[in-house]
């Protein structure tokens, strides 16, 4: 009998925890289950839904993603869940019933320009990842096979992956017209072959990349405003703006630009006329300026 080992990973405030498994489970394709009735084909997933904090489970060939309800933090239960999955797998019980079949939906990708002339957005007709992830170079993408293949193209500089699209940043020496179809074809083929776009090292908290566990009420308010009012607009342009820190003494907000927002000629205008003005209006007397620490 095979012995399975699992590496559990979560980020503070992120409702999704990743359980990376060291051996394939024989799962033919990624499948998200939203409740116990959805999971009739998977006794393992059904067992996980007996935990009262489990909201959804995504089963992959070599990982399990579990989304929790906001009744607790993952740090309170992640080891217990990790042990439960490990014990189940090592017991030799069925992960998926043998009649589990894929409902095949053809994958389509279309290219969409962004305000950043160096970035093109490749939009998919399926969910790609649960949380945003950004790769600055091929070393950054270690373990994410499809991202590595993109970096192997000589003109790809950076890769940003969001829920249903991939933003590609190219080197300036290359024009978009000759390379769009090659990138599109590589993405389609990679998705059809179930190649991976994320790794545990680069799991990104979609709400915030803040590592500080002591978020203040002001920090939380800023994050809430960015998530509700700013992120939908910048996501449509192929990017993301993430809260980094708030400095009370200068009433300054530091943010991180990702995807098409990073290096975009119009990003300064967006920061000043968009985000800064909105935060000033919604948080009077608390915010005076917004600065991108990476641009």
VEXFINU-557977 format. One record per atom (N, C-alpha, C, O): x, y, z. Coordinates in steps of 0.001 Angstrom, whole numbers, plus 500000, padded with zeros to 6 digits. Layout:
<recs>
XYZ ...
</recs>
This chain:
<recs>
500847498806500000 500000500000500000 500885501249500000 501859501340500748 500520502215499136 501289503450499064 501118504257500358 500059504248500985 502192504951500731 502147505825501892 502147507268501405 503091507707500748 501094507998501724 500945509373501263 501445510348502325 501239510143503521 502103511409501869 502459512531502725 501826513790502163 501679513931500949 501450514708503051 500725515911502638 501396517140503229 501789517156504396 501517518161502403 502036519456502851 500890520461502846 500408520858501786 500456520870504039 499336521801504163 499845523235504196 500859523529504829 499128524133503505 499535525533503416 498306526424503454 497324526170502757 498363527475504277 497281528469504302 497884529824504613 498993529919505138 497132530888504279 497542532255504572 496483532891505458 495290532632505300 496928533726506393 496002534378507308 494961535185506538 495301535996505677 493705534956506855 492622535698506217 492128535087504926 491044535432504455 492903534182504342 492489533529503101 491617532326503446 492067531450504185 490399532249502943 489515531129503304 489920529795502697 489372528759503071 490869529801501766 491243528568501072 492591528047501575 493580528779501610 492610526782501959 493852526104502331 494193525076501255 493305524455500670 495494524904501001 495970523972499987 496625522775500669 497452522941501566 496258521584500247 496838520355500765 497522519641499597 496873518969498796 498843519803499519 499608519233498411 500000517799498754 500555517544499823 499714516867497852 499915515441498093 501107514959497272 501260515347496113 501945514122497860 503205513752497210 503061512683496139 504034512365495455 501850512115495976 501634511098494941 500299511370494247 499375511893494871 500188511020492966 498929511226492244 497787510415492851 497990509306493345 496592510984492807 495413510304493339 494625509576492256 493682508842492550 495019509783491004 494272509170489913 493018509936489558 492075509369489006 492999511224489872 491842512075489550 491992512550488109 492997513183487787 491028512269487227 491205512571485797 491154514053485464 491704514467484444 490506514864486298 490432516301486052 490016517013487332 489469516405488252 490282518299487369 489957519093488549 488440519224488697 487732519469487720 487953519060489925 486517519117490173 486251519826491495 486821519465492526 485382520836491462 484998521556492675 483641521049493159 482697520931492378 483555520751494458 482318520287495088 481836521366496061 482599521824496911 480592521764495937 480060522857496759 479256522376497966 478930523169498849 478939521090498010 478220520544499163 478336519027499134 478884518453498193 477822518394500162 477989516950500293 477237516183499202 477658515095498809 476125516746498710 475385516080497629 476184516083496329 476116515134495547 476945517160496104 477812517230494917 478845516113494928 479308515667493878 479202515665496137 480355514776496308 479985513296496319 480706512488496904 478885512931495690 478468511529495701 479496510604495048 479558509417495369 480300511149494132 481316510342493457 482612510228494252 483502509465493873 482734510984495361 483987510987496112 483741510809497606 483384511768498290 483925509604498117 483763509376499559 484711510240500400 484363510639501511 485901510526499876 486837511371500616 486270512772500798 486298513319501901 485758513351499722 485210514707499805 483967514726500692 483767515671501456 483142513704500598 481976513626501478 482399513648502944 481773514316503767 483438512933503256 483935512891504622 484388514279505081 484170514655506233 485014515034504185 485467516383504530 484287517316504801 484378518211505641 483189517105504093 482019517967504298 481339517730505649 480502518530506065 481686516653506328 481161516463507679 481778517452508661 481250517656509754 482901518071508271 483491519115509108 482644520376508961 482411520818507835 482176520972510058 481181522048509970 481682523340509332 480877524185508939 483004523504509223 483546524750508677 483877524653507193 484324525636506603 483669523488506574 484035523310505167 482924523851504264 481770523433504352 483305524792503391 482349525421502469 482401524771501086 481359524525500478 483603524492500589 483749523819499297 485066523052499273 485982523341500043 485144522069498377 486357521255498230 486644521112496737 485768520742495956 487893521412496354 488325521193494972 489343520069494955 490387520150495602 489030519023494209 489871517835494154 490679517845492864 490117517905491770 492002517787492998 492908517703491858 493686516392491944 493571515658492926 494467516105490923 495182514832490897 496232514731491998 496525513636492479 496804515878492404 497846515819493420 497689516922494468 498658517284495136 496490517449494614 496240518455495656 494747518538495949 493908518161495131 494446519041497137 493066519287497543 492994520721498068 493781521110498932 492060521495497553 491846522861498018 490539522891498805 489495522480498298 490596523372500031 489403523421500878 489112524867501258 489974525572501782 487894525293500987 487444526635501358 486629526542502640 485740525697502749 486920527390503600 486226527371504891 485189528492504983 485274529493504271 484215528308505866 483338529388506265 484091530287507249 485072529860507858 483633531519507400 484330532478508256 483968532326509734 483695533313510418 483969531107510209 483670530886511625 484934530594512422 484908530510513650 486057530439511690 487344530200512347 488453530501511353 488196530755510177 489694530469511841 490867530616510982 491474529231510734 491335528323511554 492143529089509600 492720527791509258 493735527315510283 493854526114510524 494474528248510892 495508527832511841 494945527029513014 495677526293513675 493640527174513269 493014526446514364 492775524976514030 492718524135514928 492636524662512737 492195523307512370 493012522643511274 492771521479510953 493980523358510685 494635522839509479 495378521534509742 495375520647508888 496010521398510896 496725520159511193 495763518980511336 496050517866510897 494624519249511954 493606518200512115 493095517730510752 492946516530510519 492828518688509849 492337518332508521 493424517595507737 493148516619507039 494652518072507863 495776517418507196 495881515945507618 496056515059506781 495771515703508931 495855514329509443 494687513486508950 494849512305508646 493504514103508872 492326513359508438 492476512910506981 492161511770506640 492959513818506127 493167513461504719 494246512387504593 494078511408503866 495341512577505300 496453511623505241 496015510233505698 496329509237505047 495288510165506816 494832508877507337 493876508194506366 493917506976506189 493014508997505738 492068508434504777 492815507834503583 492551506703503176 493753508612503029 494487508126501861 495301506892502191 495365505955501395 495929506886503367 496780505755503744 495983504526504171 496543503442504334 494680504698504351 493833503547504679 493488502728503443 493005501600503545 493745503316502260 493453502611501017 492015502729500561 491614502066499605 491220503574501237 489817503739500833 489724504495499508 490690505114499061 488563504432498899 488340504997497569 488340506523497624 487685507123498476 489078507139496710 489062508597496571 487944509012495623 487176509931495908 487868508317494490 486816508545493501 486232507214493065 486955506232492896 484927507188492885 484288505980492379 484703505741490934 484997506692490209 484730504503490516 485271504135489205 484439504674488048 484941504782486929 483169505015488297 482332505512487203 482361507033487120 481544507635486425 483289507647487820 483439509105487786 483953509506486409 485063509132486031 483166510254485665 483544510633484310 483515512139484134 482756512849484793 484344512598483247 484452514028482997 483397514505482013 483160513893480971 482770515624482380 481887516294481437 482758517268480650 483073518362481117 483136516851479462 484113517618478707 483495518889478136 482469518863477457 484163520003478439 483789521287477871 485008521796477123 486071521952477724 484883522058475828 486042522545475070 486606523812475707 485865524720476083 487923523854475818 488575525031476403 488770526078475327 489270525789474241 488371527288475641 488597528391474708 489349529505475418 489135529755476604 490219530163474691 491014531277475200 490932532407474184 491121532181472989 490654533611474644 490742534746473725 491639535827474326 491697535998475544 492338536551473450 493264537592473879 492550538927473950 491719539254473103 492889539691474976 492259540997475194 493343541988475614 494110541727476541 493398543120474926 494418544123475246 494115544776476588 492979544747477061 495143545365477199 495004546055478481 495552547466478334 496189547778477327 495314548330479330 495888549685479254 497413549703479237 498024550702478858 498023548596479649 499475548477479631 499902547847478306 499591546680478066 500603548577477440 500954548025476122 501881546813476185 502014546092475196 502521546577477323 503408545426477460 502681544179477952 503284543111478056 501380544309478258 500630543203478863 499402542856478025 498636543734477628 499230541569477766 498037541066477098 497332540101478050 497971539321478757 496008540172478053 495186539345478927 494600538192478107 493959538419477081 494820536956478565 494302535769477881 493196535175478756 493463534605479814 491968535317478301 490789534981479099 490293533584478755 490165533230477583 490012532784479803 489561531400479625 488079531268479919 487497532115480598 487467530209479410 486056529932479668 485885528989480864 484848528341481005 486921528915481734 486853528076482924 487695528712484018 488551529558483760 487430528283485250 488217528773486375 489616528164486309 489777526964486087 490613529010486504 492005528565486426 492626528356487800 493294527349488032 492412529290488704 492974529220490057 491956529764491042 491021530465490656 492138529442492305 491248529954493344 491673531339493820 490837532147494221 492982531609493773 493496532894494237 494544533413493261 495181532627492560 494728534718493210 495707535321492310 497119534842492623 497475534605493778 497912534707491564 499324534353491753 500143535057490686 499748535106489521 501296535605491090 502153536357490176 503555535750490158 504147535478491203 504072535546488941 505425535027488772 506261536082488048 505909536523486954 507360536477488666 508235537484488077 509284536872487149 509833537560486288 509557535585487325 510550534916486486 510335533408486577 509472532942487320 511123532652485819 510926531205485750 511252530520487071 510644529500487398 512202531058487840 512515530480489140 511339530640490095 511059529768490917 510667531762489967 509489532041490775 508393531014490537 507596530720491428 508363530470489319 507274529574488897 507579528113489139 506868527246488632 508615527817489900 508999526429490140 507820525621490684 507212526005491683 507499524508490032 506388523672490453 505099523936489699 504163523141489776 505036525052488964 503847525390488178 504174525140486705 504693526024486023 503873523947486221 504384523487484931 503937524345483747 504732524604482844 502676524790483738 502206525599482614 502850526984482636 503194527521481583 503016527563483820 503691528854483932 505133528751483447 505629529664482786 505813527645483770 507192527445483326 507245527363481797 508154527923481184 506289526677481177 506263526593479721 506098527971479096 506688528257478054 505297528825479728 505143530188479219 506458530948479302 506817531673478374 507183530787480413 508469531459480560 509509530933479574 510471531633479258 509326529723479091 510267529185478112 510137529862476752 511017529720475903 509047530598476541 508943531426475342 509862532627475529 509782533286476565 510721532936474584 511777533929474795 511283535352475037 512035536196475525 510029535618474699 509524536980474827 508652537184476068 508168538292476295 508442536140476875 507611536270478078 508466536737479252 509457536099479610 508069537857479843 508814538454480955 508200538106482304 508918537734483233 506864538224482423 506175537948483678 504831537285483390 504270537433482305 504328536552484382 503038535865484253 502202536160485502 502666535979486628 500976536611485289 500036536859486391 498772536059486116 498171536191485050 498361535222487082 497194534355486898 496093534763487862 496320534865489067 494909534994487332 493749535297488159 492689534236487915 492955533232487253 491503534445488438 490478533399488452 490221532793487077 490178531570486940 490052533625486065 489732533076484740 490577533678483619 490178533631482456 491732534241483952 492588534778482903 494054534742483315 494390534631484494 494916534840482301 496362534933482497 496837536205481822 496604536400480629 497495537067482567 498096538270481991 499569537997481722 500317537624482626 499975538185480485 501362537964480077 502037539315479845 501536540143479084 503169539530480500 503991540709480250 505135540301479330 505869539359479630 505288541006478209 506332540669477242 507511541632477378 507394542712477957 508648541207476828 509788542118476694 509489543115475572 508788542788474615 510018544318475693 509663545392474767 510152545168473340 509636545792472413 511141544288473141 511695544099471801 510744543359470863 510951543350469650 509711542743471416 508773541947470607 507419542639470525 506942543199471512 506801542599469347 505442543109469177 504439541992469459 504784540812469397 503198542368469769 502189541368470132 501689540542468942 501484539336469076 501492541165467802 500836540481466684 501465539138466311 500727538180466080 502788539025466241 503369537741465819 503331536641466884 503577535476466570 503027536991468134 503177535999469217 501867535626469908 501838534661470672 500796536355469663 499542536104470377 499041534684470165 498657534013471123 499040534219468919 498484532891468639 499333531783469255 498801530758469681 500657531982469306 501515530972469917 501238530865471414 501151529762471953 501101532007472084 500793532003473519 499427531376473760 499264530533474641 498456531796472970 497099531261473121 497098529744472944 496481529030473734 497791529243471905 497832527807471652 498509527042472777 498075525948473139 499584527623473339 500289526961474433 499393526863475664 499380525838476345 498643527928475952 497754527920477118 496641526887476941 496357526114477856 496017526874475772 494943525907475511 495455524487475664 494826523672476338 496591524178475046 497155522830475125 497504522465476561 497247521345477003 498090523411477287 498462523142478677 497252522870479554 497281521971480395 496189523641479362 494973523433480155 494317522097479795 493801521405480672 494336521740478534 493776520443478123 494557519290478736 493991518236479024 495842519487478933 496692518443479519 496757518543481045 497546517847481685 495925519409481620 495830519573483085 497150520036483708 497466519657484836 497911520841482991 499159521352483554 498851522426484594 497812523083484541 499768522590485533 499509523377486744 499902524836486552 500917525142485927 499074525738487105 499347527174487043 499711527773488389 500016528963488467 499687526985489440 500023527529490757 500924526552491490 500985525367491164 501625527079492492 502389526211493383 502230526703494806 501782527826495034 502593525873495756 502376526216497158 503207527412497599 502782528178498464 504394527579497008 505260528684497408 504615530017497075 504778530989497813 503873530070495952 503321531327495485 501831531482495756 501176532314495129 501281530690496687 499877530874497029 499673532301497496 500363532778498397 498716532982496873 498509534403497153 497168534608497807 496150534113497325 497165535327498889 495916535703499541 495220536720498656 495699537846498523 494091536347498040 493434537223497082 492905538496497717 492658539484497025 492734538478499015 492272539681499679 493421540584500086 493262541804500122 494572540011500391 495705540816500828 496952539968500893 496886538785501225 498088540561500579 499360539859500702 500032540170502020 501198539829502217 499316540811502926 499905541225504183 500277540021505030 499452539137505256 501504539985505495 501955538908506349 501714539242507819 501704538348508665 501520540518508124 501330540945509493 500032540378510051 498969540565509460 500109539695511171 498917539102511759 498119540106512585 497020539796513044 498670541315512778 498010542307513628 497442543451512801 497830544605512979 496533543132511905 495887544166511103 495028545062511993 494268544576512830 495158546367511802 494343547309512562 492984547468511886 492771546984510775 492080548147512564 490770548413511969 490908549268510716 490149549102509760 491877550185510718 492102551021509539 492606550171508378 492148550327507246 493557549262508661 494048548351507627 492895547571507007 492785547470505785 492045547025507854 490931546212507378 489954547027506536 489406546528505553 489739548284506926 488842549156506168 489426549445504785 488704549427503788 490720549709504726 491378549970503442 491279548744502539 490944548860501360 491571547577503092 491487546331502320 490077546115501794 489887545715500646 489094546383502640 487691546207502239 487338547123501068 486670546696500126 487781548369501124 487492549325500042 488184548892498754 487585548925497680 489454548484498866 490175548024497675 489480546823497044 489325546762495824 489063545871497871 488427544650497360 487078544942496704 486754544383495656 486301545817497329 484932546045496857 484856547026495693 484073546827494764 485657548075495736 485499549155494760 486604549213493699 486374549697492591 487795548724494036 488924548881493120 489220547608492340 489429547653491128 489239546472493036 489669545234492389 488838544858491158 489425544444490158 487511544979491175 486760544589489968 487192545377488734 487263544825487637 487483546675488913 487884547504487771 489263547122487256 489458546987486048 490230546946488170 491587546623487711 491660545192487194 492468544898486313 490827544291487727 490801542916487222 490334542880485768 490826542082484970 489390543742485434 488906543786484054 489996544259483102 489934544003481899 490999544955483648 492137545410482843 493327544460482944 494406544763482435 493138543308483598 494194542306483637 495192542448484759 496305541931484669 494804543154485835 495759543359486921 495133543259488292 493988542834488448 495912543661489282 495452543632490669 496235544670491461 497405544927491179 495580545262492453 496229546194493373 495983545691494782 494838545594495222 497056545370495490 496966544703496788 497506545604497893 498547546239497727 496810545660499001 497250546437500159 498551545875500715 498705544663500861 499490546776501024 500750546375501652 500840546882503087 501106546109504007 500617548191503278 500760548744504629 500120550117504725 499882550779503714 499847550535505947 499327551877506236 500239552526507267 500550551921508293 500672553761506997 501560554491507901 500771555633508539 500532556650507889 500366555482509794 499507556490510443 500136557879510491 499445558883510316 501458557937510730 502109559238510896 501951560132509663 501748561339509791 502042559545508489 501918560326507253 500587560095506551 500336560646505479 499731559271507168 498437558907506581 498613558389505145 497870558749504231 499626557532504990 499980556993503673 499582555532503553 499700554760504505 499112555166502376 498775553784502067 499753553276501015 499905553888499958 500408552171501299 501296551525500329 500596550324499720 500001549515500432 500670550211498406 500036549094497707 501050548416496789 502112548964496494 500693547208496345 501517546452495400 500733546305494101 499575545887494110 501374546653492976 500755546515491666 501115545157491078 502270544735491137 500123544474490511 500345543152489928 499764543091488525 498885543873488163 500274542144487741 499741541937486395 499887543163485530 500950543784485498 498808543524484816 498854544658483894 499068545985484607 499508546954483988 498763546040485900 498951547284486648 500427547583486880 500813548747486987 501248546555486957 502672546722487232 503373547265485991 503368546630484937 503971548433486125 504676549044485001 503780549710483985 504260550132482933 502492549820484264 501558550440483330 501751551960483319 501823552568484387 501836552585482144 502025554031482078 500913554820482774 501135555936483243 499712554227482835 498587554947483446 498401554609484917 497443555073485536 499310553800485498 499113553369486886 499184554529487866 498445554551488850 500073555507487607 500167556672488502 498869557448488505 498394557883489554 498294557621487317 497012558316487218 495922557555487952 495087558155488629 495929556221487819 494944555393488523 495095555522490028 494106555641490751 496339555498490501 496594555611491937 496104556940492484 495427556981493511 496442558026491803 496146559359492324 494695559765492111 494024560204493046 494210559616490878 492856560074490569 491782559061490916 490608559408491041 492189557800491075 491221556768491391 491268556339492839 490406556708493636 492280555556493179 492358554962494516 492539556016495597 491838555997496609 493476556935495391 493752557940496417 492523558802496704 492179559029497864 491865559277495654 490682560110495856 489563559343496549 488865559892497402 489391558071496181 488327557274496794 488592557051498281 487690557186499107 489842556708498616 490175556473500026 490066557760500840 489620557729501987 490467558883500260 490323560172500953 488851560469501248 488496560940502329 488008560180500254 486574560469500400 485913559526501392 485054559943502168 486306558258501372 485646557268502218 486281557154503601 485683556599504523 487502557685503741 488187557647505035 488774559028505342 489990559176505465 487905560038505466 488387561412505672 489224561547506943 488886561013508000 490324562279506801 491197562504507945 492131561357508253 492934561448509182 492043560262507483 492885559094507749 493856558775506606 494929558219506835 493470559133505374 494307558844504207 494601560128503446 493689560890503123 495880560364503162 496295561542502406 496962561184501080 496871561951500122 497622560045501011 498266559675499750 498392558154499642 498404557428500636 498485557710498384 498640556283498081 499872556129497204 500048556867496234 500723555170497544 501968554955496812 502129553480496467 501875552610497299 502547553206495248 502869551835494837 504331551569495172 505213552268494674 504595550584495994 505965550347496435 506780549616495377 507998549493495508 506108549122494313 506846548448493245 506642549126491903 506743548486490856 506353550434491930 506172551124490662 505836552573490870 505649553308489900 
</recs>
